[in-house]
């Protein structure tokens, strides 16, 4: 391949004015012929280490000038073999692997995994546990979408909304921390319940947070939703039709932005989502701008759900009384030989699941998250499969970016809201 | 745990068999309402529908003939009574011990709000099945992943190559049960391979062609070592 250097001629050097500083005037037109650039396409390699790829995604693009002809995504740089590792761990020991997949909304992953195992084992969790998990999942939906709004605004060239949303995320980090002891790697769920019940004052702190959040959302909305630069860079960029979106396996806000009102919380309700009053925002054009608006609105709907859930938060135990999975109380363990043995067996051998398999899908912040567990009757899964929404959503980028400019490719990538942890697993 | 809960320690002792009974208690006794799609499939395809299973309370799995997967799934997608327009997932299960690999398709009907799990069992000596990528674009990457991690060949797939593991990965297919957790090669060999990669290993042939206008190639001095890098 030939190398061409393009020489840029500077029209004029600024002259010094009377005060000794350079005096700038209109630049004189430079009379040089446009260099012969030829017509060959160029290969440009974006990533894997690049801030605009939101992780270790590598995009190899074929360019004609600045127009994207083809995008070939390369993934796998973060592949850790989580699914393989899961086959060597007990059911509860898989939970810490799940929050490392989508570290932007870890509690949804924690919950989804144990929900599929509970489905397999035929366990019905307590009412309090259901409501607590709904609160946590909606909280982490906001958590993921806030990050989207922040990084999205950076990609579009605005820095302020990033600061606003990360300030709010910090509050969710604190809520995570007071509940689980960790800020990102929460590992909060166990088969049959939670690691711990909500601490004292947590519900009030959560209520305070969701009451204050709309103000920030309005600020972000004001800064971006009608901003001319933002509109110009996102409207009619990366358009996908409803039929294509279904055929390509889009889920979550990306699918709904294309006008398909498919939401697992409405279509296959779990945890009494049908009794909560909330709306599913749906876009019209299927472009980047609609994906942004849908996510912004989803945060408001999540606030509604959290408020209703906090209102109905029932008392009672958070863990099921099922001897297969639940540990006896510490007092029993210290006073009663059988309880001691019971405790010992659950800890050393793990919990046995019946022969069979189960598929459970929830609406994660990125889309439909499917958890598929297969058991041969042992204390470890034979197969644990995650249907990662980002993985499927990312596969569409080649189609979306064709014919757009390189800068549009960055916005399209941002609008898909991917997280590489779950793509590579 | 005291004596008044008889199922306490006994249930743990008895292990999975007892729990299976408990889990299936709600469904085993009562007659299982047959999945409407399975009934229609039996009527349409007869013997190609091998058997049906009910797992985890009420999830329906239907086993089909692996040679007719594309035909059956295509019918499920197009038939108005079924219209499973959305393919959630394609994956595979290896039970180990020489048992056949299962390819698993998760279907969802947006119109009828039903889901269906279709499985095809592939014997270990013939790991090939028709690709459904012509029906659903989403199957493109999902099938690539199954090919990468299980070594199942999807015939008619437009771009069947590894996706999570590097293209020149030589240790096999990681999610197979005969694959050790740390890989087949020693750590030293794995490190040596990782360090001895060349620039061309990071690009697929299709990409190496980009930017190489045939008329311009002769101009390139043959001694230019970094030509591959800039290509």
Interface residues (C-beta under 8 A of the other chain):
Chain A: X1 X2 X3 X38 X39 X40 X41 X42 X43 X60 X62 X70 X72 X74 X75 X76 X79 X81 X83 X84 X85 X88 X119 X120 X121 X122 X244 X246 X247 X248 X249 X260 X262 X267 X268 X323 X324 X328 X332 X336 X338 X339 X341 X342 X345 X346 X352 X353 X354 X355 X356 X357 X358 X359 X361 X368 X370 X372 X374 X375 X376 X377 X378 X382 X383 X385 X387 X391 X392 X395 X396 X399 X424 X425
Chain B: X1 X2 X3 X5 X7 X8 X9 X11 X12 X15 X16 X17 X19 X20 X22 X23 X24 X25 X26 X55 X56 X57 X59 X61 X85 X86 X87 X88 X89 X91 X93 X94 X95 X96 X104 X106 X110 X113 X115 X117 X136 X137 X138 X140 X141 X142 X145 X149 X162 X163 X164 X165 X166 X174 X175 X179 X181 X202 X203 X204 X206 X207 X210 X211 X212 X213 X216 X217 X219 X220 X227 X230 X231
